[in-house]
Amino acid sequence: MSHSTRPSPDGGHWILIHNPTAGWRRARRVARLLDDLAAAGRGVTVMRTARRGDAESFARAAAADHRTEALIVAGGDGTINEAVNGMGDAGMALGLVPIGTANVLANELGIGSSMRAAALTLAAGNARAIRLGMVNGRRFAMMAGVGFDAQVVAGIDPALKRRLGKGAYLVSGLRAFWSYRPRRYRVEVDGAEYEAASAVCCNGRFYGGRFVLAEAARLDDDQLHVVLFERCGRLAILRYVIAMALGMIGRLGDVRVVPGRRISIAAVDGSAEPVQADGDIVAYLPAQVTMAEADTRVFAP
């Protein structure tokens, strides 16, 4: 890890956590962004991650330093996930510089993958309140899932992800598809019981980039939208993937979307299946999924 600081004429200080692995192609653009922020009077301390867990540690340290006004993350959804878990309820604003693989939260906020849009958003300094989800006590910004998508995430080779980006998900997806064994999960949403082959608890509309999984889900809502994929098997998985790619997932009769605030998920056979959140494995079943009690302020257009 490495740190560097750019001075601030007005004393307002920001921390920027940079994941060089996610943004190695855009390092110069990140540097230009820092120059723009310094010119606008923003003092920025840059903290570069070297391993998993660094972003969370940096965010926790920033939260303990009451002089820090905002925490900016230059990385992907996984780095953002670490940051929101580190900052907790400190009250700092969160800013995004989307240089990751999918940038799902940035897409949801309307920033997309544009560095120009990110720079303008940060310069404007307008923050909106969003509500995060929690799975087994760990926060997530966009989604938490069990079943096929968690198996894909669990099979990701980090070295391959650094080389191929989204291509690593395709490779892992193909492996998970051919090695797939049917699994069933008991899902309880606000006291109502369901059974599914896969389940994704959505905090926003987008999934895996700009694929719409839960049309009615909103970041500023106080509930999650649980997408239940009811059928097992390779043919069902293929059908779900094609429908999602075509924007037709909501038309399938065997996909149910249930809004709720308190979700319990367990494997029917009692196994400790992995749970993915924001593209990383963060827990194992059984899982309790809820909403965070306090809002998080995020810079948005």
C-alpha positions as CSV (number, residue, x, y, z in Angstrom):
1,M,0.0,0.0,0.0
2,S,1.1,3.6,-0.5
3,H,-0.1,7.0,0.5
4,S,0.2,10.5,-1.0
5,T,-1.4,13.8,-0.1
6,R,-2.4,16.8,-2.2
7,P,-2.8,20.0,-0.1
8,S,-6.1,21.9,0.3
9,P,-6.4,25.7,0.4
10,D,-9.6,25.6,2.4
11,G,-8.9,22.7,4.8
12,G,-11.7,20.5,3.6
13,H,-10.1,17.0,3.4
14,W,-11.1,14.0,1.4
15,I,-9.7,10.5,1.3
16,L,-9.4,8.7,-2.0
17,I,-9.0,4.9,-1.9
18,H,-7.5,3.7,-5.2
19,N,-7.5,0.0,-6.2
20,P,-4.6,0.0,-8.8
21,T,-5.6,-3.5,-9.9
22,A,-9.1,-2.3,-11.0
23,G,-7.8,0.8,-12.6
24,W,-4.4,0.1,-14.0
25,R,-5.5,1.2,-17.5
26,R,-6.9,4.5,-16.1
27,A,-4.1,5.5,-13.7
28,R,-3.4,8.7,-15.7
29,R,-7.1,9.7,-15.7
30,V,-7.3,9.2,-11.9
31,A,-4.2,11.4,-11.6
32,R,-6.0,14.1,-13.7
33,L,-9.0,13.8,-11.5
34,L,-6.9,14.4,-8.5
35,D,-5.4,17.5,-10.1
36,D,-8.9,18.8,-10.8
37,L,-10.0,18.2,-7.2
38,A,-6.9,20.0,-5.9
39,A,-7.6,23.0,-8.2
40,A,-11.1,23.1,-6.8
41,G,-9.7,23.4,-3.3
42,R,-10.1,19.7,-2.2
43,G,-7.2,18.3,-0.3
44,V,-7.0,14.6,-1.1
45,T,-5.0,11.9,0.6
46,V,-4.6,8.9,-1.8
47,M,-4.5,5.5,-0.2
48,R,-3.6,2.7,-2.6
49,T,-4.7,-0.8,-1.8
50,A,-2.3,-3.8,-2.1
51,R,-4.5,-6.6,-1.0
52,R,-8.0,-7.6,-0.1
53,G,-9.1,-5.9,3.1
54,D,-7.0,-2.8,2.7
55,A,-9.9,-0.6,1.5
56,E,-12.0,-1.6,4.5
57,S,-9.1,-0.8,6.9
58,F,-8.5,2.6,5.2
59,A,-12.2,3.4,5.4
60,R,-12.3,2.5,9.1
61,A,-9.3,4.8,9.8
62,A,-10.9,7.6,7.8
63,A,-14.1,7.2,9.8
64,A,-12.2,7.6,13.0
65,D,-10.6,10.8,11.8
66,H,-13.4,13.4,12.1
67,R,-11.5,15.8,9.9
68,T,-12.3,13.7,6.8
69,E,-15.4,15.1,5.0
70,A,-15.7,12.5,2.2
71,L,-14.4,9.1,1.2
72,I,-13.8,8.6,-2.5
73,V,-13.4,5.1,-4.0
74,A,-11.5,4.6,-7.3
75,G,-12.2,1.0,-7.9
76,G,-15.0,-1.5,-8.6
77,D,-18.0,-2.8,-6.6
78,G,-15.8,-5.0,-4.4
79,T,-13.7,-2.1,-3.3
80,I,-16.8,0.0,-2.7
81,N,-18.2,-2.9,-0.6
82,E,-15.1,-2.9,1.6
83,A,-15.3,0.9,1.9
84,V,-18.9,1.0,3.1
85,N,-18.2,-1.7,5.7
86,G,-15.2,0.2,6.9
87,M,-16.9,3.6,7.1
88,G,-20.0,2.4,8.9
89,D,-22.3,5.2,10.1
90,A,-19.5,7.8,10.3
91,G,-21.5,10.3,8.3
92,M,-18.9,10.9,5.6
93,A,-20.1,11.3,2.1
94,L,-19.1,8.5,-0.3
95,G,-17.9,9.3,-3.8
96,L,-17.3,6.9,-6.7
97,V,-14.7,6.9,-9.4
98,P,-15.9,3.9,-11.5
99,I,-12.9,2.0,-12.8
100,G,-14.0,-1.6,-11.9
101,T,-15.3,-4.5,-13.9
102,A,-19.1,-3.9,-13.6
103,N,-19.6,-0.6,-11.8
104,V,-23.1,-1.6,-10.8
105,L,-23.6,1.1,-8.1
106,A,-22.2,3.8,-10.4
107,N,-24.7,2.7,-13.1
108,E,-27.5,2.8,-10.6
109,L,-26.6,6.3,-9.5
110,G,-26.4,7.6,-13.1
111,I,-22.6,8.0,-13.1
112,G,-22.0,5.0,-15.4
113,S,-18.3,4.3,-16.3
114,S,-17.5,7.8,-17.4
115,M,-14.6,9.4,-15.6
116,R,-15.9,12.8,-16.8
117,A,-19.2,12.1,-15.2
118,A,-17.5,11.1,-12.0
119,A,-15.4,14.2,-11.9
120,L,-18.4,16.5,-12.5
121,T,-20.3,14.7,-9.8
122,L,-17.5,15.0,-7.3
123,A,-16.9,18.7,-8.2
124,A,-20.6,19.5,-7.7
125,G,-20.6,17.9,-4.2
126,N,-24.3,17.0,-4.2
127,A,-25.0,14.0,-2.0
128,R,-28.1,12.0,-1.8
129,A,-29.2,9.5,0.9
130,I,-29.3,5.8,0.1
131,R,-30.0,2.8,2.3
132,L,-27.7,-0.2,2.2
133,G,-28.5,-3.8,2.8
134,M,-26.9,-6.1,5.3
135,V,-26.2,-9.9,5.1
136,N,-25.1,-11.6,8.3
137,G,-24.1,-8.1,9.6
138,R,-22.1,-7.1,6.6
139,R,-23.2,-4.2,4.4
140,F,-23.8,-4.4,0.7
141,A,-24.7,-1.7,-1.8
142,M,-26.5,-3.4,-4.6
143,M,-27.2,-7.1,-4.1
144,A,-26.7,-10.3,-2.1
145,G,-27.3,-13.7,-3.8
146,V,-27.3,-17.4,-3.2
147,G,-27.4,-20.2,-5.8
148,F,-25.9,-20.1,-9.2
149,D,-24.6,-16.5,-9.2
150,A,-22.8,-17.1,-5.9
151,Q,-21.3,-20.3,-7.3
152,V,-20.0,-18.2,-10.3
153,V,-18.5,-15.6,-7.9
154,A,-16.9,-18.3,-5.8
155,G,-15.2,-19.8,-8.8
156,I,-13.6,-16.5,-10.0
157,D,-9.8,-16.7,-10.4
158,P,-8.5,-13.3,-9.1
159,A,-5.5,-13.4,-11.5
160,L,-7.8,-14.2,-14.4
161,K,-10.1,-11.3,-13.4
162,R,-7.1,-8.9,-13.5
163,R,-6.3,-10.0,-17.0
164,L,-9.8,-10.5,-18.5
165,G,-12.1,-8.3,-16.4
166,K,-15.7,-9.3,-17.2
167,G,-14.3,-12.3,-19.2
168,A,-13.4,-14.0,-16.0
169,Y,-17.0,-14.1,-15.0
170,L,-17.8,-15.7,-18.3
171,V,-15.2,-18.4,-17.8
172,S,-16.3,-19.1,-14.2
173,G,-20.0,-19.0,-15.4
174,L,-19.3,-21.7,-18.0
175,R,-17.5,-23.9,-15.4
176,A,-20.3,-23.4,-12.9
177,F,-22.9,-24.2,-15.6
178,W,-21.3,-27.5,-16.6
179,S,-20.6,-28.6,-13.1
180,Y,-24.1,-27.5,-11.8
181,R,-25.9,-29.6,-9.4
182,P,-29.5,-28.7,-8.4
183,R,-29.9,-27.0,-5.1
184,R,-32.9,-25.7,-3.3
185,Y,-33.2,-22.9,-0.7
186,R,-35.8,-21.9,1.8
187,V,-36.4,-18.2,1.7
188,E,-38.5,-16.3,4.2
189,V,-39.4,-12.7,3.4
190,D,-41.2,-10.8,6.2
191,G,-42.6,-14.0,7.5
192,A,-43.8,-15.5,4.2
193,E,-42.0,-18.7,3.1
194,Y,-40.8,-19.6,-0.4
195,E,-38.6,-22.1,-2.0
196,A,-36.2,-21.4,-4.9
197,A,-33.3,-22.7,-6.9
198,S,-31.5,-19.3,-6.6
199,A,-32.3,-16.0,-4.9
200,V,-30.9,-12.5,-5.2
201,C,-31.8,-9.7,-2.7
202,C,-31.7,-6.5,-4.8
203,N,-31.2,-3.0,-3.4
204,G,-31.4,-1.5,-6.9
205,R,-32.6,-2.3,-10.4
206,F,-29.2,-3.2,-11.9
207,Y,-27.3,-6.4,-11.7
208,G,-24.0,-7.4,-13.3
209,G,-23.6,-4.0,-15.0
210,R,-26.8,-2.7,-16.5
211,F,-29.0,-5.8,-16.6
212,V,-32.3,-5.1,-14.9
213,L,-33.2,-7.8,-12.4
214,A,-35.6,-6.0,-10.0
215,E,-37.4,-3.1,-11.9
216,A,-39.0,-1.6,-8.8
217,A,-36.0,-1.7,-6.5
218,R,-34.6,1.7,-5.5
219,L,-31.5,2.7,-3.5
220,D,-33.5,5.2,-1.4
221,D,-36.2,2.7,-0.5
222,D,-36.4,1.1,2.9
223,Q,-36.8,-2.5,1.6
224,L,-35.1,-5.0,-0.6
225,H,-36.6,-6.8,-3.6
226,V,-36.0,-10.6,-3.4
227,V,-35.8,-12.2,-6.9
228,L,-36.7,-15.9,-6.6
229,F,-35.7,-18.2,-9.5
230,E,-37.9,-21.2,-8.9
231,R,-36.7,-23.8,-11.4
232,C,-33.5,-25.9,-11.2
233,G,-31.4,-27.3,-14.0
234,R,-29.1,-26.2,-16.8
235,L,-31.9,-25.4,-19.1
236,A,-33.6,-23.2,-16.5
237,I,-30.3,-21.3,-15.9
238,L,-29.8,-20.8,-19.7
239,R,-33.3,-19.5,-20.0
240,Y,-32.9,-17.1,-17.1
241,V,-29.6,-15.8,-18.5
242,I,-31.0,-15.2,-21.9
243,A,-34.1,-13.5,-20.5
244,M,-32.0,-11.2,-18.3
245,A,-29.8,-10.3,-21.3
246,L,-32.9,-9.4,-23.3
247,G,-34.5,-7.4,-20.5
248,M,-37.3,-9.9,-20.2
249,I,-36.7,-11.5,-16.8
250,G,-39.9,-9.9,-15.4
251,R,-42.0,-11.7,-17.9
252,L,-41.1,-15.2,-16.8
253,G,-43.7,-17.0,-14.8
254,D,-41.2,-18.9,-12.7
255,V,-39.4,-15.8,-11.5
256,R,-41.0,-14.2,-8.5
257,V,-40.1,-10.8,-7.0
258,V,-41.0,-10.2,-3.4
259,P,-40.3,-6.9,-1.5
260,G,-39.3,-7.2,2.1
261,R,-37.2,-5.9,4.9
262,R,-36.2,-9.1,6.8
263,I,-35.1,-12.1,4.7
264,S,-33.8,-15.5,6.0
265,I,-32.2,-17.9,3.6
266,A,-31.1,-21.5,4.3
267,A,-30.2,-24.4,2.1
268,V,-32.9,-27.1,2.2
269,D,-30.2,-29.7,2.9
270,G,-28.6,-27.5,5.6
271,S,-25.3,-27.0,3.7
272,A,-23.2,-23.9,4.2
273,E,-23.6,-22.5,0.7
274,P,-21.7,-19.3,-0.2
275,V,-23.4,-15.9,-0.3
276,Q,-22.1,-13.3,-2.7
277,A,-22.6,-9.5,-2.1
278,D,-21.6,-6.9,-4.6
279,G,-19.5,-9.5,-6.5
280,D,-17.5,-11.1,-3.7
281,I,-18.2,-14.0,-1.3
282,V,-18.9,-12.4,2.1
283,A,-20.8,-15.1,4.1
284,Y,-22.2,-18.6,4.1
285,L,-25.6,-19.9,4.8
286,P,-27.7,-19.7,6.8
287,A,-28.1,-15.9,6.1
288,Q,-30.1,-13.1,7.6
289,V,-30.6,-10.2,5.2
290,T,-31.9,-6.8,6.4
291,M,-31.6,-3.1,5.8
292,A,-29.0,-0.9,7.5
293,E,-30.5,1.3,10.1
294,A,-28.9,4.6,9.0
295,D,-28.7,6.2,5.6
296,T,-25.4,6.5,3.7
297,R,-24.7,9.8,1.8
298,V,-23.4,9.3,-1.8
299,F,-22.3,11.9,-4.3
300,A,-24.6,11.6,-7.3
301,P,-25.6,13.7,-10.4
